[in-house]
Amino acid sequence: MVAKDEMMASYNERRKLFVAGLNAIGLTCHEPEGAFYAFPSIASTGLSSEQFALRLLEEAKVAVVPGHVFGSGGEGFIRYSYAASLVDLEESLERMGSLMQVMQPV
């Protein structure tokens, strides 16, 4: 059984890696303090949260939740769970970064 401190350290490592990666590819994201989800801004893409989520799924094979489902304040954001392995998170960031490179900035 994994100790609580070990588990918390693992999620902290994932959170830091993922949030830094999102910021590096141009999706501004503040580091969450107590969840397993990142909520980056997609404003730089010029797309709605639903448009971006669909494009991400279809072109990069990365599933996220469009922010609009959390209310009007969520539009312009996506939600991504970082409760995944570091390998999977790094792969997602790579795929998302490739998509961001081909998108036209606003």
Beta strands, then each sheet from edge to edge (+ up, - down):
strand 1: 37-38
strand 2: 65-66
strand 3: 78-81
sheet 1: 1+ 3- 2+
end
